[in-house]
Each structure stands twice: as structure tokens, then as C-alpha cells.
């Protein structure tokens, strides 16, 4: 949510300062991405964020889940039809990201 610019938690003042710094760094990163890819020059900053997220979400999910400490658990036990368990695995069916939260508003999670 932070990368996508949709995080709702504002926290304490120190966290607010860190959030500002992070947001500025992300703006710089996304501006660089936009400048290096001619196909993205017409996109708005928010659209570049979405472009980057769509291009990298599976890698990020893998980093979060495959690097999780032993005993960590994703709270949904199955993927899709309920036949493939996600416990102890990095993904469902090898290439699927086992999350359905990407586009659910944060306050509904």
C-alpha cells in the first residue's frame, strides 16, 4: 500500500516524518523509471506507481512470503478453488501470487 500510495495509517509524528521521506524517495524513483522508459512519458505519477507495482508485485510477494521466518503463515489456507494449500509454499501453482488484497481498499481488510 505504501508503494502504491494508498496506505491509510499515519501513525505518530516520527512515523509521519519517515513516511514523508519515503514518499519523496518513491517520487524520485518513479520519476527515474518514467524518464528511462519512453512508453511511460505520458503517464501521471500515480499511473507510474501502478505500472511499477503491476510489473513487480509477484517478485515482492515472493520476497515477503519465501523469506518469512519459520512458522510464519499466510492466513488463507488455499488458492482459488480450495484444492491447493498455500501453507509452507511460496506460491500457489508455482507462478500465482496468492493474494486477493491488492485492490481491496485498505480500510476493508
VEXLUM-324716 format. One line per 3 residues: their letters; for each residue x, y, z of N, C-alpha, C. Coordinates in nm, 4 decimals. Example, Ala and Ser with C-alpha at 12.3 -4.5 7.8 and 13.67 -1.06 7.14 Angstrom:
<atoms>
as> 1.3190:-0.5690:0.7800:1.2300:-0.4500:0.7800:1.3200:-0.3300:0.7800; 1.2850:-0.2250:0.7080:1.3670:-0.1060:0.7140:1.2900:0.0030:0.7870
</atoms>
This chain:
<atoms>
xxx> 0.0811:-0.1200:0.0000:0.0000:0.0000:0.0000:0.0854:0.1264:0.0000; 0.1971:0.1212:0.0707:0.2854:0.2378:0.0743:0.3400:0.2654:-0.0649; 0.3875:0.1615:-0.1317:0.4429:0.1785:-0.2662:0.3359:0.2292:-0.3612
xxx> 0.2147:0.1782:-0.3469:0.1063:0.2171:-0.4359:0.0459:0.3518:-0.3973; 0.0906:0.4109:-0.2849:0.0423:0.5419:-0.2434:-0.0960:0.5384:-0.1825; -0.1338:0.4262:-0.1225:-0.2687:0.4124:-0.0701:-0.2723:0.3731:0.0770
xxx> -0.1628:0.3886:0.1496:-0.1590:0.3490:0.2894:-0.2383:0.4482:0.3731; -0.3252:0.3981:0.4604:-0.4108:0.4844:0.5411:-0.3556:0.5130:0.6800; -0.2572:0.4369:0.7248:-0.2055:0.4555:0.8599:-0.1054:0.5700:0.8615
xxx> -0.1313:0.6684:0.9448:-0.0424:0.7840:0.9509:0.0473:0.7805:1.0742; 0.0046:0.7146:1.1814:0.0888:0.6912:1.2975:0.1326:0.8148:1.3724; 0.2401:0.8002:1.4462:0.2916:0.9083:1.5298:0.3729:1.0076:1.4466
xxx> 0.4105:1.1220:1.5060:0.4834:1.2252:1.4301:0.6145:1.1766:1.3675; 0.6893:1.0913:1.4406:0.8145:1.0411:1.3842:0.7867:0.9551:1.2608; 0.6827:0.8756:1.2700:0.6481:0.7926:1.1550:0.6012:0.8801:1.0387
xxx> 0.5313:0.9865:1.0701:0.4844:1.0787:0.9661:0.6037:1.1378:0.8909; 0.7094:1.1740:0.9642:0.8304:1.2271:0.9001:0.8963:1.1216:0.8117; 0.9042:0.9995:0.8624:0.9609:0.8900:0.7835:0.8765:0.8640:0.6590
xxx> 0.7458:0.8723:0.6751:0.6550:0.8498:0.5621:0.6766:0.9555:0.4539; 0.6958:1.0807:0.4970:0.7227:1.1888:0.4016:0.8512:1.1619:0.3248; 0.9544:1.1219:0.3987:1.0841:1.0925:0.3375:1.0707:0.9766:0.2381
xxx> 0.9998:0.8733:0.2791:0.9769:0.7585:0.1916:0.9004:0.8003:0.0670; 0.7975:0.8813:0.0849:0.7180:0.9278:-0.0290:0.8030:1.0075:-0.1273; 0.8903:1.0935:-0.0753:0.9788:1.1710:-0.1628:1.0748:1.0793:-0.2382
xxx> 1.1287:0.9798:-0.1694:1.2172:0.8838:-0.2361:1.1431:0.8066:-0.3443; 1.0210:0.7656:-0.3141:0.9421:0.6932:-0.4144:0.9119:0.7814:-0.5354; 0.8819:0.9086:-0.5117:0.8573:1.0010:-0.6234:0.9805:1.0092:-0.7134
xxx> 1.0978:1.0175:-0.6525:1.2223:1.0228:-0.7295:1.2425:0.8941:-0.8088; 1.2189:0.7811:-0.7436:1.2343:0.6517:-0.8110:1.1389:0.6405:-0.9288; 1.0126:0.6750:-0.9076:0.9146:0.6628:-1.0153:0.9406:0.7638:-1.1274
xxx> 0.9939:0.8797:-1.0925:1.0319:0.9780:-1.1944:1.1450:0.9219:-1.2807; 1.2424:0.8569:-1.2175:1.3525:0.7949:-1.2919:1.3022:0.6833:-1.3827; 1.2093:0.6034:-1.3322:1.1505:0.4964:-1.4137:1.0819:0.5564:-1.5356
xxx> 1.0076:0.6626:-1.5128:0.9353:0.7296:-1.6217:1.0331:0.7870:-1.7247; 1.1418:0.8464:-1.6788:1.2401:0.9063:-1.7694:1.3159:0.8025:-1.8516; 1.3337:0.6824:-1.7957:1.4094:0.5783:-1.8653:1.3254:0.4971:-1.9629
xxx> 1.1951:0.5086:-1.9550:1.1068:0.4310:-2.0413:1.0194:0.5261:-2.1224; 1.0476:0.5382:-2.2499:0.9762:0.6328:-2.3360:0.8261:0.6070:-2.3414; 0.7847:0.4822:-2.3209:0.6421:0.4491:-2.3243:0.5661:0.5061:-2.2047
xxx> 0.6378:0.5480:-2.1021:0.5731:0.5953:-1.9797:0.5676:0.7470:-1.9682; 0.6221:0.8190:-2.0633:0.6333:0.9646:-2.0502:0.4995:1.0355:-2.0359; 0.3925:0.9774:-2.0865:0.2616:1.0430:-2.0777:0.1840:1.0040:-1.9516
xxx> 0.2376:0.9104:-1.8738:0.1667:0.8657:-1.7534:0.1804:0.9655:-1.6391; 0.0756:0.9745:-1.5588:0.0788:1.0557:-1.4374:0.1576:0.9775:-1.3315; 0.2111:1.0473:-1.2291:0.2882:0.9775:-1.1252:0.2142:0.8583:-1.0632
xxx> 0.0867:0.8734:-1.0367:0.0092:0.7634:-0.9786:0.0044:0.6437:-1.0739; -0.0034:0.6703:-1.2026:-0.0064:0.5631:-1.3021:0.1287:0.4924:-1.3124; 0.2371:0.5675:-1.2921:0.3704:0.5062:-1.2930:0.3838:0.4132:-1.1726
xxx> 0.3297:0.4545:-1.0579:0.3286:0.3680:-0.9394:0.2574:0.2372:-0.9711; 0.1403:0.2481:-1.0316:0.0629:0.1282:-1.0659:0.1384:0.0428:-1.1675; 0.1999:0.1046:-1.2658:0.2797:0.0319:-1.3652:0.3894:-0.0479:-1.2951
xxx> 0.4624:0.0193:-1.2046:0.5713:-0.0463:-1.1334:0.5178:-0.1609:-1.0483; 0.4075:-0.1376:-0.9775:0.3502:-0.2415:-0.8921:0.3085:-0.3623:-0.9751; 0.2411:-0.3388:-1.0865:0.1976:-0.4497:-1.1718:0.3164:-0.5291:-1.2253
xxx> 0.4255:-0.4593:-1.2539:0.5446:-0.5260:-1.3071:0.6211:-0.6033:-1.1994; 0.6055:-0.5646:-1.0730:0.6893:-0.6213:-0.9670:0.6158:-0.6916:-0.8541; 0.4841:-0.6951:-0.8566:0.4099:-0.7493:-0.7424:0.4444:-0.8946:-0.7123
xxx> 0.4633:-0.9771:-0.8137:0.4928:-1.1182:-0.7863:0.6304:-1.1341:-0.7210; 0.7273:-1.0526:-0.7622:0.8606:-1.0575:-0.7018:0.8552:-1.0114:-0.5564; 0.7777:-0.9075:-0.5309:0.7638:-0.8571:-0.3944:0.6935:-0.9608:-0.3079
xxx> 0.5872:-1.0204:-0.3620:0.5160:-1.1228:-0.2862:0.6097:-1.2391:-0.2528; 0.6905:-1.2795:-0.3491:0.7849:-1.3889:-0.3253:0.8837:-1.3511:-0.2151; 0.9334:-1.2283:-0.2195:1.0281:-1.1835:-0.1174:0.9638:-1.1832:0.0209
xxx> 0.8383:-1.1441:0.0288:0.7688:-1.1406:0.1574:0.7417:-1.2816:0.2086; 0.6891:-1.3674:0.1236:0.6471:-1.4998:0.1699:0.7607:-1.6008:0.1741; 0.8485:-1.6004:0.0773:0.9559:-1.7001:0.0747:1.0632:-1.6695:0.1776
xxx> 1.0730:-1.5452:0.2170:1.1727:-1.5065:0.3159:1.1142:-1.5020:0.4563; 0.9892:-1.5406:0.4711:0.9246:-1.5361:0.6023:0.9912:-1.6362:0.6962; 0.9996:-1.5986:0.8208:1.0611:-1.6860:0.9214:0.9796:-1.8137:0.9380
xxx> 1.0450:-1.9189:0.9832:0.9765:-2.0456:1.0053:0.8570:-2.0273:1.0969; 0.7481:-2.0930:1.0659:0.6273:-2.0804:1.1457:0.5384:-1.9657:1.1019; 0.5877:-1.8790:1.0136:0.5036:-1.7712:0.9628:0.3957:-1.8324:0.8759
xxx> 0.2813:-1.7672:0.8738:0.1717:-1.8280:0.7999:0.0865:-1.7220:0.7336; 0.0567:-1.7439:0.6086:-0.0396:-1.6608:0.5383:-0.1760:-1.7100:0.5824; -0.2677:-1.6210:0.6195:-0.3892:-1.6655:0.6857:-0.4928:-1.7292:0.5959
xxx> -0.4722:-1.7326:0.4680:-0.5652:-1.8028:0.3801:-0.5036:-1.9369:0.3453; -0.5737:-2.0442:0.3690:-0.5177:-2.1768:0.3526:-0.5145:-2.2313:0.2117; -0.5919:-2.1769:0.1205:-0.5967:-2.2326:-0.0142:-0.5954:-2.1231:-0.1192
xxx> -0.5751:-2.1657:-0.2428:-0.5787:-2.0744:-0.3565:-0.7017:-2.1067:-0.4401; -0.7664:-2.0066:-0.4909:-0.8766:-2.0249:-0.5845:-0.9836:-2.1213:-0.5398; -0.9879:-2.2378:-0.6022:-1.0949:-2.3340:-0.5784:-1.0808:-2.4076:-0.4459
xxx> -0.9730:-2.3879:-0.3751:-0.9564:-2.4525:-0.2463:-0.8844:-2.5851:-0.2521; -0.8283:-2.6216:-0.3658:-0.7615:-2.7509:-0.3802:-0.6110:-2.7445:-0.3557; -0.5524:-2.6272:-0.3638:-0.4079:-2.6145:-0.3488:-0.3771:-2.5375:-0.2212
xxx> -0.3160:-2.6017:-0.1263:-0.2828:-2.5347:0.0000:-0.1640:-2.4414:-0.0179; -0.1654:-2.3284:0.0520:-0.0541:-2.2339:0.0435:0.0434:-2.2495:0.1589; 0.0046:-2.3206:0.2652:0.0945:-2.3332:0.3797:0.2266:-2.3970:0.3376
xxx> 0.3357:-2.3351:0.3822:0.4682:-2.3888:0.3548:0.5142:-2.3704:0.2117; 0.4411:-2.2957:0.1327:0.4785:-2.2741:-0.0069:0.4901:-2.1249:-0.0325; 0.5717:-2.0907:-0.1310:0.5871:-1.9501:-0.1659:0.4725:-1.9015:-0.2528
xxx> 0.4131:-1.9924:-0.3270:0.3093:-1.9525:-0.4215:0.2107:-2.0655:-0.4419; 0.0988:-2.0315:-0.5012:0.0031:-2.1314:-0.5457:0.0411:-2.1659:-0.6893; 0.0418:-2.2902:-0.7247:0.0671:-2.3330:-0.8626:0.1915:-2.2700:-0.9248
xxx> 0.2945:-2.2452:-0.8465:0.4220:-2.2005:-0.9000:0.4334:-2.0556:-0.9393; 0.3344:-2.0005:-1.0091:0.3501:-1.8629:-1.0567:0.2395:-1.7688:-1.0111; 0.1419:-1.8168:-0.9378:0.0330:-1.7316:-0.8920:0.0699:-1.6625:-0.7616
xxx> 0.0349:-1.5374:-0.7506:0.0528:-1.4657:-0.6251:-0.0711:-1.4942:-0.5414; -0.0563:-1.5606:-0.4263:-0.1740:-1.5999:-0.3500:-0.2307:-1.4872:-0.2645; -0.2707:-1.3808:-0.3268:-0.3335:-1.2718:-0.2539:-0.4486:-1.2169:-0.3351
xxx> -0.5503:-1.1795:-0.2651:-0.6633:-1.1165:-0.3309:-0.6855:-0.9786:-0.2717; -0.5852:-0.9252:-0.2024:-0.5978:-0.7969:-0.1355:-0.5460:-0.6775:-0.2154; -0.4805:-0.6981:-0.3266:-0.4174:-0.5874:-0.3985:-0.5101:-0.4693:-0.4224
xxx> -0.6322:-0.4971:-0.4587:-0.7203:-0.3882:-0.4977:-0.8404:-0.3729:-0.4055; -0.8332:-0.4351:-0.2880:-0.9355:-0.4145:-0.1857:-0.8911:-0.2928:-0.1057; -0.9782:-0.1934:-0.0886:-0.9378:-0.0763:-0.0105:-0.8872:-0.1180:0.1274
xxx> -0.7825:-0.0509:0.1730:-0.7157:-0.0897:0.2965:-0.8109:-0.0933:0.4154; -0.9029:0.0015:0.4232:-0.9920:0.0058:0.5385:-1.0891:-0.1120:0.5430; -1.1004:-0.1873:0.4347:-1.1877:-0.3041:0.4322:-1.1142:-0.4335:0.4648
x> -0.9830:-0.4281:0.4783:-0.9061:-0.5504:0.5061:-0.9075:-0.5859:0.6510
</atoms>
